Amino acid sequence: MADVEEVEVVVAHQERATLRVGDVFLKIDADQTRTDVEVEAMAMAPIPTPEVLWRKPPVLALAALPGTALGRLGEPSPASSAAWAAAGAAARKLHDAPLPPWPGRSLDEVASQLDGECEWLVTNGVLTTDVVTRNRRVAEAALRPWTPVFTHGDLQVTHVFVDGDEITGVIDWSEAAQGNALFDLATLTLGREEHLGDVVAGYGTDVDLDVIRAWWSLRSLLAVRWLIEHGFDPWPEVAVLRSRL
């Protein structure tokens, strides 16, 4: 690392930051419980994850994964259909693994948060009432009891790395918990409906596509305020919500 000429800021906001220094990622988190979850989840996960090089709170050092991300926001995915199917297969392997010992959000917690976010979006004029109302109605299909599985919790395309048609690893495990399997699949395919069939084929079991679409609406409704308040552009989530009309 001493010979590295530059430091790349991967993401940074008031809660956490990730820096790349050569082939090492340095994750700095104000909440060490998230880092505790990340380290334990990676140790438990039955799919490839980054190697933990060292940890000295508040910094966690991880080795870079080979390959490239499955996709980037706002850009067509360069990955093959087989790579998307491999991502679905990796998700299935994770969901079939023993549960982590810590719980995730309950159904009641999700429903309560959804109500609060919908009210905020309308009150602050972020989205029109008809967009919020329509998506709130679509999201109802996700608000049903589920059998908890080992979920990644933030399985977006930038967190899944591939080399050719193979998955080389999955990063950013701080949201891992017991949760709904279809939430992971919905996160992976959010704004990427053209790849939903590949992911489901790789997942290898019957999947309720209406519930995945419900999670697209639900996740987007929950994410917009957080993105705005942390300095990110929420347009991908807003586009998903507007597409439901």
TORLO-100714 format. One line per field, with one value per residue (C-alpha): residue in one letter; y, z, x. Coordinates in pm, 1 decimal. Layout:
BEGIN
r = (A,...) $
Y = (Y,...) $
Z = (Z,...) $
X = (X,...) $
This chain:
BEGIN
r = (M,A,D,V,E,E,V,E,V,V,V,A,H,Q,E,R,A,T,L,R,V,G,D,V,F,L,K,I,D,A,D,Q,T,R,T,D,V,E,V,E,A,M,A,M,A,P,I,P,T,P,E,V,L,W,R,K,P,P,V,L,A,L,A,A,L,P,G,T,A,L,G,R,L,G,E,P,S,P,A,S,S,A,A,W,A,A,A,G,A,A,A,R,K,L,H,D,A,P,L,P,P,W,P,G,R,S,L,D,E,V,A,S,Q,L,D,G,E,C,E,W,L,V,T,N,G,V,L,T,T,D,V,V,T,R,N,R,R,V,A,E,A,A,L,R,P,W,T,P,V,F,T,H,G,D,L,Q,V,T,H,V,F,V,D,G,D,E,I,T,G,V,I,D,W,S,E,A,A,Q,G,N,A,L,F,D,L,A,T,L,T,L,G,R,E,E,H,L,G,D,V,V,A,G,Y,G,T,D,V,D,L,D,V,I,R,A,W,W,S,L,R,S,L,L,A,V,R,W,L,I,E,H,G,F,D,P,W,P,E,V,A,V,L,R,S,R,L) $
Y = (0.0,231.7,257.9,353.2,688.7,769.5,696.1,641.1,744.4,473.3,608.7,863.2,1015.9,1107.6,748.7,563.0,582.6,332.2,404.6,201.9,203.1,-19.6,-363.3,-290.7,-145.3,47.7,69.4,327.6,305.9,518.5,224.6,-71.6,-301.6,-283.7,-387.4,-670.2,-794.1,-764.5,-963.8,-1237.3,-1260.8,-1298.8,-1574.8,-1757.3,-1702.6,-2009.9,-1793.7,-1603.4,-1287.1,-1048.2,-1158.2,-968.0,-841.5,-668.7,-475.4,-183.4,2.2,203.4,68.0,-266.7,-364.3,-598.8,-742.2,-641.2,-904.9,-1016.3,-932.0,-646.9,-555.1,-716.3,-367.4,4.6,237.4,404.5,188.6,-126.5,-433.5,-575.1,-913.4,-1215.7,-1389.6,-1675.0,-1435.0,-1307.9,-1666.6,-1735.7,-1444.0,-1603.5,-1935.8,-1763.0,-1602.8,-1941.5,-2095.2,-1814.0,-1848.3,-2222.6,-2170.2,-2178.0,-1858.6,-1595.4,-1564.1,-1204.3,-1111.5,-871.9,-628.7,-768.7,-743.1,-487.9,-275.7,-276.1,-181.8,99.9,239.4,221.1,424.1,688.7,715.6,743.1,1028.3,1204.7,1171.8,1333.0,1597.2,1718.2,1711.7,1463.6,1248.8,1306.2,1153.8,927.8,781.3,713.0,576.0,342.0,205.5,171.8,-42.8,-254.5,-293.2,-458.5,-791.8,-787.8,-725.6,-1085.0,-1327.7,-1490.4,-1773.1,-1608.2,-1703.4,-1583.6,-1264.2,-1028.1,-733.6,-505.4,-734.7,-463.7,-512.8,-310.4,-554.2,-868.2,-930.4,-1154.3,-1274.4,-1397.1,-1613.0,-1685.7,-1509.5,-1408.6,-1262.0,-1046.7,-737.4,-508.9,-744.7,-492.1,-533.9,-915.0,-1070.7,-1307.3,-1178.6,-1233.7,-1419.4,-1226.3,-896.4,-1000.6,-1100.8,-775.1,-570.6,-753.8,-685.3,-337.1,-135.4,-441.6,-620.5,-750.9,-974.9,-1102.3,-1420.5,-1503.7,-1450.4,-1661.6,-1937.2,-1944.3,-1935.0,-2259.7,-2265.6,-2123.5,-1750.9,-1524.0,-1249.4,-1027.8,-1026.7,-934.8,-643.5,-548.1,-537.9,-312.6,-59.3,-111.5,-85.3,225.5,397.6,327.1,435.6,777.7,987.7,810.6,871.7,1240.5,1298.2,1125.9,1320.9,1060.3,1096.8,893.4,895.0,515.2,451.5,738.5,595.8,255.9,419.3,626.0,320.3,158.3,408.9) $
Z = (0.0,49.6,-327.3,-403.9,-576.7,-508.1,-279.1,-435.8,-239.8,-320.8,-104.3,174.8,392.5,757.3,874.2,688.7,418.7,196.2,44.1,-205.9,-162.6,-426.0,-385.1,-34.7,65.7,392.8,543.5,817.4,1006.2,1292.9,1413.2,1496.3,1534.1,1155.1,1115.8,1365.6,1151.9,832.0,963.4,1116.0,812.5,573.3,793.0,784.2,418.9,192.7,-109.4,-189.7,11.8,47.2,264.7,594.2,607.4,941.9,1168.3,1391.5,1487.7,1327.7,1020.8,848.9,574.3,301.0,-1.8,-339.5,-526.6,-876.9,-1165.5,-1202.5,-1060.2,-1217.0,-1311.6,-1236.1,-1167.8,-1480.2,-1717.0,-1911.5,-1745.9,-1939.1,-1772.4,-1961.1,-1896.6,-1747.5,-1500.8,-1391.4,-1350.4,-1142.2,-918.3,-870.6,-786.5,-530.8,-368.8,-344.3,-183.2,72.4,145.7,200.9,458.2,836.9,975.2,1132.7,1506.8,1488.3,1367.9,1090.1,1067.8,1156.9,928.6,1164.6,1159.5,778.9,755.2,1008.2,831.5,497.7,629.6,765.5,445.4,227.4,442.6,425.2,46.6,-4.0,269.5,132.9,-230.1,-330.0,-520.7,-626.1,-425.8,-711.6,-747.6,-374.8,-346.9,-643.1,-517.2,-162.5,-304.5,-506.8,-199.3,-5.9,-169.5,10.4,349.1,422.5,664.6,536.7,643.7,739.0,554.3,561.9,355.7,238.6,295.3,25.3,-271.0,-534.5,-859.8,-748.9,-460.8,-678.2,-861.9,-1164.0,-1389.4,-1714.0,-1614.2,-1261.1,-932.6,-768.8,-455.4,-284.3,-80.8,178.6,431.9,704.4,644.0,653.7,879.0,894.2,629.8,326.4,37.2,-222.8,-84.9,-188.9,-536.3,-571.7,-467.2,-718.9,-1005.0,-905.7,-1228.0,-1416.3,-1500.7,-1822.6,-1610.3,-1374.5,-1577.7,-1568.0,-1191.1,-1124.1,-1354.7,-1158.5,-827.9,-935.9,-761.9,-798.1,-724.5,-695.2,-944.5,-817.0,-472.7,-623.1,-802.6,-474.0,-309.9,-592.4,-491.3,-119.2,-126.4,-344.6,-119.1,181.6,12.0,-138.2,179.9,298.2,-36.8,-39.6,319.9,257.9,-56.4,-319.7,-627.9,-580.2,-949.2,-1002.3,-721.8,-837.9,-1191.0,-1057.4,-863.7,-1159.1,-1384.9,-1174.2,-1305.6) $
X = (0.0,294.2,340.3,-19.8,-45.5,-409.2,-702.1,-1043.5,-1350.9,-1605.0,-1886.5,-1898.7,-2169.4,-2214.3,-2262.4,-1989.0,-1724.0,-1546.5,-1206.3,-1006.4,-630.4,-474.9,-631.3,-758.6,-1093.2,-1106.4,-1453.5,-1505.1,-1834.3,-1961.4,-2171.9,-1951.5,-2252.4,-2290.4,-1928.6,-1981.0,-2271.0,-2067.9,-1772.8,-1989.1,-2217.3,-1923.5,-1783.2,-2118.3,-2211.5,-2178.3,-2091.0,-1768.2,-1705.0,-1409.2,-1118.8,-1094.9,-736.2,-755.9,-988.4,-901.9,-1221.7,-1361.7,-1175.2,-1228.7,-982.1,-1103.0,-926.7,-1066.8,-1263.2,-1162.3,-1391.5,-1638.0,-1976.1,-2281.6,-2399.0,-2394.2,-2683.0,-2813.5,-2608.4,-2693.9,-2545.2,-2248.5,-2298.9,-2429.1,-2759.9,-2556.5,-2393.1,-2734.8,-2851.4,-2539.5,-2635.6,-2976.3,-2811.8,-2584.8,-2887.8,-3057.4,-2747.9,-2742.6,-3114.1,-3075.0,-2798.2,-2855.0,-3005.2,-2781.1,-2847.2,-2966.5,-3319.2,-3409.8,-3700.7,-4038.8,-4339.9,-4496.2,-4179.6,-4171.2,-4539.7,-4501.9,-4194.5,-4374.1,-4666.7,-4429.6,-4227.4,-4538.5,-4664.6,-4325.6,-4302.2,-4643.0,-4612.7,-4279.8,-4386.7,-4118.7,-4368.6,-4725.8,-5006.3,-5111.2,-4759.5,-4732.6,-5086.9,-5043.6,-4712.6,-4842.5,-5122.0,-4876.1,-4653.6,-4936.9,-4850.7,-4513.5,-4673.8,-4758.8,-4593.0,-4275.5,-4049.5,-3719.3,-3401.5,-3040.7,-3064.2,-2791.7,-3024.3,-2878.5,-2816.1,-2794.8,-2604.6,-2302.7,-2249.8,-2231.1,-1902.2,-1860.7,-1582.9,-1733.5,-2029.7,-1904.7,-1976.5,-1648.7,-1799.5,-2059.5,-1969.4,-2134.1,-2292.0,-2377.8,-2754.1,-2745.9,-3008.5,-3299.9,-3539.3,-3756.9,-3591.3,-3789.2,-3658.4,-3307.2,-3426.6,-3619.5,-3316.3,-3099.0,-3341.9,-3463.3,-3477.8,-3349.4,-3672.9,-3519.1,-3294.1,-3564.1,-3618.7,-3245.5,-3226.1,-3536.1,-3404.5,-3080.0,-3266.1,-3424.8,-3761.6,-4108.6,-4101.7,-4404.7,-4321.6,-4603.6,-4441.4,-4105.5,-4272.3,-4436.8,-4094.3,-3969.4,-4233.3,-4184.6,-3805.5,-3819.3,-4073.2,-3852.5,-3529.2,-3606.6,-3583.7,-3265.5,-3098.2,-3193.1,-3082.1,-2748.0,-2665.8,-2751.4,-2967.8,-3288.7,-3381.7,-3351.8,-3602.0,-3823.5,-3821.1,-3931.1,-4216.1,-4333.4,-4325.5,-4597.9,-4857.2) $
